[in-house]
C-alpha cells in the first residue's frame, strides 16, 4: 500500500545519504571478493553489507560460494 511505498522511499533516501557520506571518506568496499576479504581481516569494522546480484552472477559458482559465506558470517555476527 501507500504506507509501504513511503517506507521504501525513506529507506532508499537513508541508504543514498549513507553511501554519499561514506564514499569521500573511503569507507566503501565494492565487490564480493573485496567484501569477503574485509570481513576476514577486520570484521568489527564492517557496519553494513549490501549484496546485489544479477543473472550472470548465478552462473559463477565461486561467486555464489562467497555470497553464501558472507550471508552466513553476517547472520552469525548480527
Backbone bond lengths (Angstrom), bond angles and torsions (degrees), N, CA, C in turn:
res aa  C-N    CA-C-N  psi(-1)  N-CA   C-N-CA  omega(-1)  CA-C   N-CA-C  phi
1 X - - - 1.418 - - 1.519 111.09 -
2 X 1.274 113.16 -167.61 1.461 120.92 -177.63 1.528 111.54 -65.84
3 X 1.320 117.47 -38.38 1.464 122.14 179.83 1.526 111.26 -64.03
4 X 1.322 116.97 -41.22 1.463 121.17 179.18 1.525 110.72 -65.24
5 X 1.310 116.91 -38.70 1.462 121.24 178.09 1.523 110.41 -64.67
6 X 1.311 117.20 -40.97 1.462 121.49 178.18 1.527 110.95 -63.53
7 X 1.331 116.89 -40.33 1.465 120.51 178.79 1.519 110.89 -65.72
8 X 1.328 117.39 -42.55 1.463 120.44 178.69 1.523 110.85 -64.39
9 X 1.324 117.44 -38.57 1.469 120.69 176.60 1.522 110.29 -62.53
10 X 1.334 116.03 -39.75 1.458 121.54 179.63 1.530 110.76 -66.02
11 X 1.320 117.12 -42.66 1.463 122.12 178.33 1.524 109.35 -64.96
12 X 1.313 116.68 -43.82 1.465 120.85 179.39 1.527 111.09 -60.75
13 X 1.325 116.61 -42.65 1.467 120.75 179.64 1.531 110.55 -66.23
14 X 1.318 117.87 -42.99 1.464 121.52 179.85 1.531 110.72 -63.58
15 X 1.318 116.59 -42.07 1.464 120.70 179.17 1.524 110.80 -64.70
16 X 1.318 116.26 -42.52 1.463 119.87 178.47 1.527 111.08 -62.22
17 X 1.320 117.38 -42.18 1.467 121.18 178.18 1.530 111.18 -63.69
18 X 1.319 116.25 -42.02 1.463 121.40 179.14 1.520 111.21 -61.64
19 X 1.322 116.56 -48.99 1.461 120.57 -179.18 1.519 111.96 -66.33
20 X 1.321 117.00 -38.07 1.461 121.05 178.64 1.525 110.94 -64.20
21 X 1.319 117.37 -38.02 1.466 121.06 179.09 1.533 111.84 -74.53
22 X 1.323 117.24 -35.38 1.466 121.28 -175.78 1.528 112.63 -77.69
23 X 1.314 117.58 -31.08 1.466 120.66 -175.51 1.524 113.70 -58.31
24 X 1.338 119.83 -51.41 1.469 118.52 -178.92 1.533 113.37 -66.83
25 X 1.320 117.09 -18.30 1.465 121.06 179.65 1.526 112.02 -87.17
26 X 1.322 116.18 -3.38 1.464 120.05 -179.11 1.509 113.03 70.73
27 X 1.318 116.78 29.49 1.464 121.43 -175.05 1.526 113.16 -99.95
28 X 1.322 117.71 13.87 1.457 120.50 -177.62 1.524 109.25 -115.09
29 X 1.310 115.27 132.82 1.458 121.96 173.96 1.522 106.94 -110.94
30 X 1.318 116.78 128.47 1.455 121.03 -177.47 1.520 109.35 -113.72
31 X 1.310 115.69 129.33 1.456 121.67 177.06 1.520 111.93 114.26
32 X 1.307 115.50 143.20 1.466 121.36 -177.71 1.525 110.95 -64.82
33 X 1.323 116.87 -46.26 1.462 119.86 -178.11 1.530 110.97 -65.75
34 X 1.338 115.99 -40.01 1.464 120.62 178.83 1.529 110.63 -65.86
35 X 1.336 116.54 -39.53 1.468 120.78 178.76 1.528 110.52 -64.80
36 X 1.324 116.47 -43.36 1.469 120.37 178.51 1.526 110.18 -60.73
37 X 1.319 116.27 -39.87 1.465 120.83 178.67 1.528 110.46 -63.63
38 X 1.340 117.10 -44.51 1.469 121.22 178.87 1.523 111.43 -62.09
39 X 1.327 116.46 -42.01 1.463 120.51 179.15 1.522 110.91 -64.96
40 X 1.313 116.92 -33.97 1.459 121.14 179.79 1.525 111.44 -73.44
41 X 1.325 117.08 -39.95 1.460 121.86 -175.67 1.528 112.09 -78.29
42 X 1.334 116.64 -47.41 1.467 120.42 -174.47 1.529 110.98 -144.90
43 X 1.323 118.42 71.47 1.463 121.24 -174.75 1.526 113.96 -62.41
44 X 1.313 118.37 -27.82 1.463 120.58 -179.23 1.525 112.23 -72.27
45 X 1.321 116.78 -13.68 1.454 121.85 -178.78 1.533 112.09 -93.76
46 X 1.325 117.91 -0.50 1.466 122.40 179.00 1.520 108.41 -96.76
47 X 1.340 115.40 124.54 1.459 120.45 -176.90 1.519 111.74 -105.48
48 X 1.316 116.63 -37.42 1.462 120.92 -174.82 1.517 108.74 -143.53
49 X 1.315 116.43 138.29 1.457 121.05 178.03 1.524 108.27 -131.62
50 X 1.327 116.59 120.00 1.458 122.44 176.81 1.516 108.20 -110.13
51 X 1.312 116.29 124.10 1.459 120.61 178.85 1.529 108.82 -112.43
52 X 1.312 115.46 114.26 1.460 121.11 177.94 1.517 108.27 -117.77
53 X 1.312 116.54 134.95 1.451 120.41 -179.90 1.523 110.19 -128.51
54 X 1.321 115.80 163.43 1.449 120.88 173.80 1.528 108.56 -131.62
55 X 1.312 116.99 -176.21 1.464 120.78 -175.06 1.521 112.27 -61.86
56 X 1.314 118.51 -33.79 1.467 121.74 -179.90 1.525 110.98 -67.19
57 X 1.335 117.29 -34.20 1.459 121.00 -178.46 1.525 112.01 -64.47
58 X 1.316 117.22 -31.49 1.460 121.60 -177.86 1.525 110.90 -62.68
59 X 1.321 116.81 -28.67 1.462 121.56 -177.84 1.527 112.94 -80.37
60 X 1.314 118.01 -14.59 1.464 122.51 -176.48 1.531 109.19 -94.62
61 X 1.315 116.63 101.82 1.465 122.23 -175.20 1.525 111.28 -63.35
62 X 1.323 117.73 -42.89 1.465 120.61 179.95 1.524 111.09 -61.91
63 X 1.315 116.31 -40.86 1.460 120.79 178.23 1.527 110.46 -64.20
64 X 1.311 117.45 -42.31 1.461 121.47 178.92 1.532 111.19 -62.51
65 X 1.316 117.12 -37.10 1.468 120.72 177.35 1.526 109.71 -63.94
66 X 1.332 117.33 -45.32 1.465 120.65 178.63 1.531 111.10 -62.05
67 X 1.315 116.97 -42.38 1.474 120.57 178.87 1.520 110.29 -61.20
68 X 1.324 117.01 -44.50 1.466 121.27 178.96 1.527 110.88 -62.28
69 X 1.331 117.23 -42.11 1.469 120.72 178.80 1.526 111.46 -65.42
70 X 1.326 117.21 -39.79 1.468 120.47 177.97 1.523 109.92 -65.09
71 X 1.312 117.61 -43.74 1.472 121.10 178.02 1.531 110.15 -60.14
72 X 1.304 117.20 -45.22 1.467 120.89 179.80 1.528 111.24 -63.40
73 X 1.326 116.65 -43.50 1.465 120.94 178.93 1.526 110.14 -59.79
74 X 1.332 116.17 -45.97 1.466 120.22 -177.85 1.538 110.89 -65.05
75 X 1.328 117.03 -39.98 1.462 119.81 178.92 1.529 111.46 -64.66
76 X 1.314 116.56 -40.37 1.464 120.81 -179.33 1.527 112.84 -71.23
77 X 1.321 116.64 -26.92 1.457 121.05 -174.82 1.530 113.56 -112.01
78 X 1.302 116.42 19.00 1.469 122.90 178.81 1.514 112.19 51.53
